[in-house]
């Protein structure tokens, strides 16, 4: 287990690290897109094209280990596709760092931002044949909504899953914030 993770937003300055990350986990791209990964996948992650046009301000957050290596990332958007939804586009952890708390830290950060933006649920789509990913999300309390055909990524069946965001213990929800404020993620250190 890594002693400390550093979470921070990824930018175009991180393109090389993102490309290296994607290229070193080819099984993900093969499973989800039926192709080999390419450096251009980093550009896709850094763009917001997957969320369409509009006010959506997606966040790409990276987890870095003590040596500064990118070991995980999460792509999410608050208030998309509905005002009450935080959508997780991708949560991926470098194979050698799985089951060490990286995904949990990234997901917790995204859920906290979604709750602060007034979201009441998290939603995602997982490729149906990706059984380890489906099992991971189910262990975290996500439930299937319905299978659907992926529209942008590949002609593979996807399963939409969701989970309510628990209300704070005082029974209140976070005040809705402008999308940009909800997505800003200062660099933070979290125990892995």
C-alpha positions in Angstrom: 0.0 0.0 0.0 1.3 3.5 -0.9 1.8 5.6 2.3 0.3 8.7 0.7 -1.6 9.7 -2.4 -1.6 13.2 -3.8 -4.8 14.1 -5.7 -4.9 17.0 -8.1 -6.7 18.0 -11.3 -5.0 16.8 -14.5 -4.3 19.4 -17.2 -2.8 19.4 -20.7 0.6 19.7 -19.0 -0.1 16.1 -17.8 -0.7 14.7 -21.3 2.5 12.7 -21.3 1.8 11.1 -17.9 -1.8 10.3 -19.0 -0.6 8.8 -22.3 1.9 6.6 -20.4 -0.8 5.6 -17.9 -3.2 4.6 -20.7 -0.6 2.8 -22.8 0.5 0.7 -19.7 -3.0 -0.6 -19.1 -3.9 -2.0 -22.5 -6.5 -4.4 -21.1 -8.8 -1.6 -20.2 -8.9 -0.2 -23.8 -9.2 -3.7 -25.3 -12.1 -4.5 -23.0 -14.0 -1.2 -23.3 -13.2 -0.2 -26.9 -12.1 -3.4 -28.8 -8.9 -1.8 -29.8 -5.3 -1.1 -28.6 -4.7 2.1 -26.6 -3.0 5.1 -28.3 -1.4 8.3 -27.1 -4.4 10.1 -28.5 -6.5 8.6 -25.8 -4.9 11.2 -23.4 -6.3 13.9 -25.6 -9.8 12.3 -25.4 -9.6 12.3 -21.6 -8.4 15.9 -21.5 -11.4 17.1 -23.6 -15.0 17.4 -22.5 -16.4 16.1 -25.8 -18.0 13.0 -24.1 -20.3 15.2 -22.2 -21.7 17.1 -25.2 -22.1 20.9 -25.3 -23.5 23.0 -22.6 -22.5 24.1 -19.1 -21.0 20.8 -18.1 -17.5 21.3 -16.7 -16.0 17.8 -16.3 -13.1 17.1 -14.0 -10.2 14.8 -14.6 -8.5 14.1 -11.3 -5.3 12.2 -10.9 -3.8 10.2 -8.0 -0.1 10.4 -7.7 2.1 8.1 -5.5 4.9 9.3 -3.3 7.3 9.1 -6.3 5.1 11.4 -8.4 3.8 8.6 -10.7 0.2 8.8 -11.9 -1.4 5.7 -10.4 -5.1 6.4 -10.9 -7.5 8.8 -12.4 -11.2 9.7 -12.4 -13.2 11.6 -15.0 -16.5 12.9 -13.6 -19.0 15.7 -14.1 -21.4 17.2 -11.6 -25.0 17.8 -12.6 -24.9 15.7 -15.7 -26.9 14.2 -17.3 -29.4 15.6 -14.8 -29.0 18.4 -12.2 -29.2 15.8 -9.4 -26.6 13.5 -10.8 -22.8 13.2 -10.6 -21.6 11.1 -13.5 -18.5 9.1 -13.4 -17.1 8.7 -16.9 -14.0 6.7 -16.0 -12.3 5.4 -12.9 -9.0 3.6 -13.7 -6.1 2.5 -11.5 -2.7 1.3 -12.7 -2.7 -2.5 -12.4 0.2 -2.6 -9.9 -1.7 -0.2 -7.6 -5.1 -1.8 -7.5 -6.7 -2.8 -4.1 -4.6 -0.2 -2.3 -7.2 2.4 -1.8 -6.5 4.5 -4.9 -10.0 4.0 -6.4 -11.7 4.6 -3.1 -9.8 7.9 -2.6 -10.7 9.1 -6.1 -14.3 8.1 -5.8 -14.7 9.7 -2.3 -13.3 13.0 -3.7 -15.8 12.9 -6.6 -18.7 12.0 -4.4 -17.9 14.9 -2.0 -17.7 17.3 -4.9 -21.0 16.0 -6.3 -22.7 16.3 -2.9 -21.4 19.9 -2.5 -22.9 20.7 -5.9 -26.3 19.4 -4.7 -26.2 16.0 -6.5 -28.3 13.2 -4.9 -26.8 10.3 -6.9 -23.8 9.0 -8.7 -24.2 7.3 -12.0 -21.9 5.5 -14.4 -22.0 3.1 -17.4 -19.8 0.0 -17.4 -19.2 -2.3 -20.3 -21.3 -5.4 -19.6 -18.6 -7.9 -20.4 -16.2 -6.1 -18.0 -17.1 -8.4 -15.1 -14.4 -7.3 -12.7 -15.5 -3.6 -13.1 -19.2 -4.6 -12.6 -18.3 -6.5 -9.4 -16.2 -3.6 -8.1 -19.1 -1.1 -8.6 -21.6 -3.6 -7.0 -19.3 -4.0 -4.0 -19.5 -0.2 -3.6 -23.3 -0.3 -3.5 -24.0 0.7 -7.2 -27.1 -1.0 -8.7 -28.0 -1.6 -12.3 -30.5 0.7 -13.9 -30.7 -0.7 -17.4 -28.5 -2.1 -20.2 -28.0 0.3 -23.1 -26.0 0.6 -26.3 -22.9 2.8 -25.9 -23.4 5.8 -28.2 -19.9 7.3 -28.4 -17.3 4.8 -27.3 -18.0 1.6 -29.2 -20.8 -0.6 -30.2 -20.6 -2.6 -27.0 -23.4 -3.2 -24.5 -23.1 -1.0 -21.4 -24.9 -1.3 -18.1 -25.9 1.9 -16.4 -25.5 1.8 -12.6 -26.2 4.3 -9.9 -26.0 4.8 -6.1 -27.6 7.5 -3.9 -25.2 10.0 -2.3 -25.9 9.7 1.4 -27.2 12.9 3.0 -24.9 14.5 5.6 -25.5 13.4 9.1 -27.2 16.7 9.9 -29.8 15.9 7.3 -28.9 18.8 5.0 -27.5 18.7 1.5 -24.6 20.9 0.3 -25.7 24.1 -1.3 -25.6 24.0 -5.1 -22.5 25.7 -6.5 -21.7 26.9 -10.0 -20.3 24.0 -12.0 -16.7 25.4 -12.0 -16.7 25.7 -8.2 -18.0 22.2 -7.7 -15.2 20.8 -9.9 -12.2 22.7 -8.6 -10.1 20.2 -6.8 -7.1 21.5 -4.9 -4.1 19.2 -4.6 -4.6 17.2 -1.4 -2.8 14.4 0.2 -4.8 11.4 1.4 -3.7 8.3 3.1 -3.9 5.4 0.6 
